[in-house]
Amino acid sequence: MNVNIQTVHFDAASTLIEHVNKKIQKISNFHDRVTAIDVYLKLDNVAHQIKDKVAEIRVKVPRYSFFTKQCSKSFEQSFDDALDSIIEQIKRKKEKQMQAA
């Protein structure tokens, strides 16, 4: 499983990177054939006063790709919400595959 974490418009603190790395390992519990995980942490509305923190996660498995984007006032909250969404997508896809089989 290849994990790629990118930060856009800022430099991430080591605690944030550790938080992402620790939590991202959960995905392997829900799908055993994950090939790549891309995490993008961005500052949105940089030109304005309000700076929302955006987390995007893309999970690639053979023949399929999952994607989610979440926004909140902290990177941890955005990432946690996005991770929950990805896990839910993976669960739904596996349920559909089980029903089809």
C-alpha positions as a printed Julia matrix, in Angstrom:
101×3 Matrix{Float64}:
   0.0     0.0     0.0
   1.53    3.26   -1.18
   0.53    6.33    0.89
   1.14    9.8    -0.55
   0.43   12.89    1.59
   0.57   16.31   -0.07
   0.02   19.72    1.46
  -1.06   22.62   -0.73
  -0.45   26.29    0.21
   1.17   25.46    3.57
   3.73   23.31    5.39
   2.16   20.68    7.64
   3.25   20.19   11.23
   4.71   16.81   12.09
   1.78   16.14   14.47
  -0.68   16.53   11.59
   1.32   14.15    9.38
   1.5    11.6    12.24
  -2.27   11.92   12.78
  -2.91   11.24    9.08
  -0.48    8.3     8.9
  -1.91    6.67   12.03
  -5.54    6.97   10.96
  -4.99    6.04    7.29
  -3.89    2.55    8.34
  -7.54    1.82    9.26
  -8.42    1.56    5.57
  -6.53   -1.72    5.23
  -8.97   -3.24    7.76
 -11.86   -2.67    5.35
 -10.25   -3.63    2.02
  -7.29   -5.96    1.67
  -6.29   -5.0    -1.89
  -5.6    -1.27   -1.54
  -2.85   -0.28   -3.97
  -2.5     3.47   -3.3
  -3.82    6.18   -1.02
  -3.46    9.87   -1.88
  -4.19   12.47    0.81
  -4.35   16.16   -0.11
  -4.52   18.79    2.63
  -5.34   22.27    1.31
  -6.1    25.75    2.5
  -9.2    26.99    0.7
 -10.07   30.67    0.09
  -6.46   31.75    0.59
  -7.17   35.17   -0.93
  -9.93   35.9     1.58
  -9.91   36.23    5.36
 -11.71   32.92    5.95
  -9.39   29.94    5.55
 -11.19   26.64    5.43
  -9.15   23.47    5.79
  -9.86   20.93    3.06
  -8.94   17.24    3.13
  -9.22   15.07    0.03
  -8.62   11.33    0.04
  -8.35    9.06   -2.99
  -8.09    5.3    -2.41
  -7.21    3.06   -5.33
  -8.03   -0.64   -5.44
  -7.92   -2.91   -8.5
 -10.55   -1.77  -11.03
 -11.97    0.94   -8.75
 -11.15    4.26   -7.11
 -12.81    5.93   -4.12
 -12.7     9.71   -3.58
 -13.98   12.15   -0.98
 -13.48   15.79   -0.1
 -14.36   17.34    3.27
 -14.01   20.87    4.6
 -14.0    22.29    8.15
 -12.09   24.71   10.38
  -9.34   22.21   11.31
  -7.35   19.74    9.25
  -7.84   16.97   11.78
 -11.63   17.31   11.63
 -11.64   17.53    7.82
  -9.41   14.47    7.52
 -11.43   12.43   10.06
 -14.68   13.26    8.25
 -13.14   12.34    4.89
 -11.78    9.08    6.3
 -15.22    8.14    7.65
 -16.71    8.85    4.24
 -14.11    6.72    2.43
 -14.63    3.82    4.84
 -18.38    4.03    4.27
 -17.87    3.99    0.48
 -15.62    0.93    0.74
 -18.15   -0.9     2.94
 -20.99   -0.16    0.49
 -18.95   -1.34   -2.5
 -18.02   -4.59   -0.74
 -21.67   -5.19    0.22
 -22.71   -4.77   -3.43
 -20.0    -7.19   -4.53
 -21.14   -9.75   -1.92
 -24.76   -9.47   -3.04
 -23.79   -9.87   -6.71
 -21.76  -12.99   -5.99
